[in-house]
Amino acid sequence: MIRLIATDLDGTLLNAASALTPRTLRALRAVMARGVYVSLSSGRMMEAMLSFASEIGVNAPMILYNGAMIYDTRSRRTLFSNIIPHSLAVEVCRAMEEMGLYYQAYPGEGYYCRERTKYTRLYEESIRVPCQPVAVPISQWLQTGAIKLLAIDSAERIDEARALLSARFPSGVRFMKSRDTFLEVVAEGIDKAAALRALAAQLNVPISEVLAFGDGQNDAGMLRAAGIGVAMENADALCKQAADRFAEPNTRDGVARFIEEGLETGLFGEA
């Protein structure tokens, strides 16, 4: 029986308009009423997740920044946080600047770019939180470590950048794709899978009693770690390879449909 659900947001729980549908809200609230924990697990920063957590009324801490932070909205406490050290973050920033990549830095509150571009506007439209331009290279501006760095470019450029940066920085940081056009940079050892294991232990839930939903490459480890990993029909191929089961696309309330069926069959308790 499943006692904890961890779900990605973009491309998974949210629809094409980056919103929660009434059907999704009903399903999540129904499964929580059965005593199941619901956690949001995303590459997003806290400011871009709080509204969804509040709308759902989540009853478990959230996984943010692709696993670099676990935050409990109810107690307003950070339960876990791991940042890229300042000197290493600056080195990675310089490397991305040398490559001409557009990227954003997340020092722990808000997010920042050198100057606004088309990528800034597209990202802002998706998460509905404005980016702050600093007018100088981030490598010069950054005064602390970074919880996350995010490069945005064409899929081809992102694949090229991932290969080059991984070779240049073989340790200390981890590079992963959350979308074809997004390259996420977090501290070494950080991912959603490690955060999910830590969260399950915090809640005293065996990992075998955890179900995870996802659609991106950054969700693959989380799906493999969970007792049941569910990939969306619209998921990346690597994410699908990691899955035990599949759900309809996010544009068709796939998570809600899967939960509804599970409620009927006793996956989340007696039907």
C-alpha positions as CSV (number, residue, x, y, z in Angstrom):
1,M,0.0,0.0,0.0
2,I,1.3,3.5,-0.9
3,R,1.7,6.0,2.0
4,L,3.7,8.8,0.2
5,I,3.3,10.3,-3.2
6,A,6.0,12.5,-4.6
7,T,5.2,14.3,-7.8
8,D,7.0,16.5,-10.2
9,L,5.2,19.7,-11.3
10,D,6.0,20.9,-14.9
11,G,5.0,18.3,-17.5
12,T,3.6,16.1,-14.8
13,L,1.1,17.5,-12.2
14,L,0.5,20.8,-14.0
15,N,-1.3,21.2,-17.3
16,A,-0.1,23.0,-20.4
17,A,-0.9,26.3,-18.8
18,S,1.3,25.5,-15.8
19,A,-1.8,25.2,-13.6
20,L,-3.6,22.7,-11.4
21,T,-6.9,21.5,-12.8
22,P,-10.0,21.0,-10.5
23,R,-9.8,17.3,-11.2
24,T,-6.2,17.1,-10.1
25,L,-7.0,19.0,-6.9
26,R,-9.9,16.7,-6.1
27,A,-7.7,13.6,-6.6
28,L,-4.9,14.9,-4.4
29,R,-7.2,15.9,-1.6
30,A,-9.0,12.6,-1.8
31,V,-5.8,10.6,-1.5
32,M,-4.6,12.8,1.4
33,A,-8.0,12.1,3.1
34,R,-7.0,8.4,3.0
35,G,-3.9,9.3,5.1
36,V,-1.4,9.4,2.3
37,Y,1.3,12.0,2.3
38,V,1.6,14.2,-0.8
39,S,4.9,16.0,-1.6
40,L,5.8,18.2,-4.5
41,S,9.2,17.5,-6.1
42,S,10.6,20.0,-8.6
43,G,13.6,21.8,-9.9
44,R,11.7,25.0,-9.1
45,M,12.7,27.3,-6.3
46,M,10.6,27.8,-3.3
47,E,8.9,31.0,-4.5
48,A,7.6,29.2,-7.6
49,M,6.2,26.3,-5.6
50,L,4.5,27.8,-2.5
51,S,1.3,28.8,-4.3
52,F,0.8,25.2,-5.5
53,A,1.5,23.8,-2.1
54,S,-1.0,26.2,-0.6
55,E,-3.7,25.4,-3.2
56,I,-3.3,21.7,-2.7
57,G,-2.8,21.9,1.0
58,V,0.1,19.5,0.9
59,N,0.6,17.5,4.1
60,A,4.4,16.7,3.6
61,P,7.6,18.7,3.0
62,M,8.5,19.7,-0.5
63,I,11.6,18.7,-2.5
64,L,13.0,21.8,-4.3
65,Y,15.9,22.7,-6.6
66,N,16.0,19.1,-7.9
67,G,16.7,17.7,-4.5
68,A,19.1,20.4,-3.1
69,M,16.5,21.5,-0.5
70,I,13.7,19.9,1.5
71,Y,11.3,22.5,2.9
72,D,8.2,22.1,5.2
73,T,5.6,24.7,4.3
74,R,3.6,24.0,7.4
75,S,6.4,24.6,9.9
76,R,8.3,27.0,7.6
77,R,11.5,25.1,8.2
78,T,14.2,24.0,5.9
79,L,14.9,20.4,6.7
80,F,17.8,19.9,4.3
81,S,19.9,22.1,2.1
82,N,23.1,21.5,0.1
83,I,24.7,24.3,-1.9
84,I,27.5,24.5,-4.5
85,P,30.4,26.2,-2.6
86,H,31.1,29.8,-3.7
87,S,34.4,29.2,-5.3
88,L,33.2,26.3,-7.3
89,A,29.9,28.1,-8.3
90,V,32.0,31.0,-9.6
91,E,34.2,28.6,-11.7
92,V,31.1,27.0,-13.2
93,C,29.6,30.4,-13.9
94,R,32.8,31.5,-15.7
95,A,32.8,28.4,-17.8
96,M,29.2,28.9,-18.9
97,E,30.0,32.6,-19.7
98,E,33.0,31.5,-21.8
99,M,30.6,29.3,-23.7
100,G,28.1,32.1,-24.3
101,L,25.3,30.4,-22.5
102,Y,22.4,32.2,-20.9
103,Y,22.0,31.1,-17.3
104,Q,20.4,32.0,-14.0
105,A,21.7,31.7,-10.5
106,Y,19.7,30.7,-7.4
107,P,21.6,31.7,-4.3
108,G,18.7,30.7,-2.0
109,E,16.2,33.5,-2.3
110,G,15.0,34.6,-5.8
111,Y,16.9,34.1,-9.0
112,Y,19.2,36.3,-11.0
113,C,20.6,36.7,-14.5
114,R,23.1,39.1,-16.1
115,E,20.5,40.6,-18.4
116,R,17.0,39.8,-19.6
117,T,16.7,37.8,-22.8
118,K,14.0,35.8,-24.6
119,Y,14.9,32.9,-22.4
120,T,14.3,35.0,-19.3
121,R,10.8,36.0,-20.5
122,L,9.8,32.4,-21.4
123,Y,11.0,31.1,-18.0
124,E,9.1,33.9,-16.2
125,E,6.0,33.1,-18.1
126,S,6.2,29.5,-17.0
127,I,6.9,30.0,-13.2
128,R,5.3,33.4,-12.8
129,V,8.1,34.8,-10.7
130,P,10.3,37.6,-12.1
131,C,14.0,37.2,-12.6
132,Q,16.3,40.0,-11.3
133,P,19.0,41.2,-13.8
134,V,22.3,42.3,-12.2
135,A,23.9,44.0,-15.2
136,V,27.3,42.3,-14.7
137,P,28.5,38.7,-15.2
138,I,27.0,36.5,-12.5
139,S,30.6,35.2,-11.8
140,Q,31.5,38.7,-10.6
141,W,28.2,39.4,-8.8
142,L,27.8,36.1,-6.9
143,Q,29.0,36.6,-3.3
144,T,27.7,33.3,-1.8
145,G,27.3,29.7,-2.8
146,A,24.5,28.7,-5.1
147,I,21.8,26.2,-4.5
148,K,21.3,25.8,-8.3
149,L,22.4,27.2,-11.6
150,L,20.3,26.8,-14.7
151,A,21.4,27.2,-18.3
152,I,18.8,27.7,-21.0
153,D,19.4,27.3,-24.7
154,S,18.5,25.2,-27.7
155,A,18.4,21.4,-27.2
156,E,21.6,21.0,-29.3
157,R,23.5,23.6,-27.4
158,I,22.4,22.2,-24.1
159,D,23.6,18.7,-25.0
160,E,26.9,20.1,-26.1
161,A,27.3,22.2,-23.0
162,R,26.4,19.3,-20.7
163,A,29.2,17.2,-22.3
164,L,31.8,19.9,-22.1
165,L,31.0,21.0,-18.6
166,S,30.8,17.5,-17.2
167,A,34.3,16.9,-18.6
168,R,35.6,20.1,-17.2
169,F,34.0,19.6,-13.7
170,P,34.2,15.8,-13.1
171,S,33.5,16.3,-9.4
172,G,31.9,18.8,-7.0
173,V,28.8,19.5,-9.1
174,R,26.2,17.5,-11.1
175,F,24.8,18.4,-14.5
176,M,21.3,17.2,-15.4
177,K,18.6,18.0,-17.9
178,S,15.1,18.8,-16.7
179,R,13.9,19.7,-20.2
180,D,15.6,19.4,-23.6
181,T,16.5,23.1,-23.3
182,F,17.3,23.2,-19.6
183,L,20.7,22.3,-18.0
184,E,20.5,22.2,-14.2
185,V,23.6,22.4,-12.1
186,V,23.5,21.3,-8.4
187,A,26.0,20.1,-5.9
188,E,27.5,16.6,-6.4
189,G,25.4,13.8,-5.0
190,I,22.2,15.9,-5.2
191,D,19.2,14.6,-7.0
192,K,15.5,14.0,-6.5
193,A,16.2,10.3,-5.6
194,A,18.4,11.1,-2.7
195,A,16.0,13.7,-1.5
196,L,13.1,11.3,-1.8
197,R,14.9,8.7,0.3
198,A,15.6,11.4,3.0
199,L,12.0,12.6,3.0
200,A,10.6,9.1,3.3
201,A,12.9,8.4,6.2
202,Q,11.8,11.7,7.8
203,L,8.2,10.6,7.6
204,N,9.0,7.0,8.7
205,V,7.7,5.6,5.4
206,P,9.5,2.6,3.8
207,I,10.7,3.5,0.3
208,S,8.7,0.5,-1.0
209,E,5.5,2.4,0.1
210,V,6.4,5.5,-2.0
211,L,5.0,6.3,-5.4
212,A,6.6,8.9,-7.6
213,F,5.4,10.7,-10.8
214,G,7.7,12.4,-13.3
215,D,8.3,13.2,-16.9
216,G,11.9,14.5,-17.2
217,Q,15.4,13.1,-17.2
218,N,15.9,14.7,-13.7
219,D,12.9,12.5,-12.5
220,A,14.4,9.2,-13.6
221,G,16.3,8.5,-10.4
222,M,13.3,9.4,-8.3
223,L,11.2,6.9,-10.2
224,R,13.8,4.2,-9.8
225,A,14.1,4.9,-6.1
226,A,10.4,4.8,-5.4
227,G,8.5,1.6,-4.7
228,I,6.4,2.5,-7.8
229,G,7.7,4.9,-10.4
230,V,5.2,6.3,-12.8
231,A,6.2,8.1,-16.0
232,M,3.8,10.3,-17.9
233,E,2.9,9.4,-21.4
234,N,4.6,12.7,-22.5
235,A,7.8,11.8,-20.5
236,D,11.4,11.8,-21.8
237,A,12.6,8.4,-23.0
238,L,15.1,8.0,-20.1
239,C,12.3,8.8,-17.6
240,K,10.1,6.1,-19.2
241,Q,12.9,3.6,-19.0
242,A,13.1,4.1,-15.2
243,A,9.3,3.7,-14.7
244,D,7.3,0.7,-13.4
245,R,4.0,2.1,-14.7
246,F,2.7,4.8,-16.9
247,A,0.0,7.6,-16.7
248,E,-1.8,9.5,-19.3
249,P,-0.2,12.9,-20.4
250,N,-0.2,15.9,-18.0
251,T,-2.5,17.6,-20.5
252,R,-5.2,14.9,-19.8
253,D,-5.0,14.9,-16.0
254,G,-2.7,11.9,-16.0
255,V,-1.8,12.1,-12.3
256,A,-5.4,12.6,-11.3
257,R,-6.6,9.6,-13.4
258,F,-3.9,7.3,-11.9
259,I,-4.7,8.4,-8.4
260,E,-8.5,7.9,-9.0
261,E,-7.9,4.4,-10.2
262,G,-5.6,3.7,-7.3
263,L,-8.2,4.9,-4.8
264,E,-10.7,2.5,-6.4
265,T,-8.4,-0.5,-6.4
266,G,-7.0,-0.1,-2.9
267,L,-3.5,1.1,-3.8
268,F,-3.9,3.9,-1.3
269,G,-6.0,2.1,1.2
270,E,-9.2,0.2,1.3
271,A,-11.5,1.0,-1.7
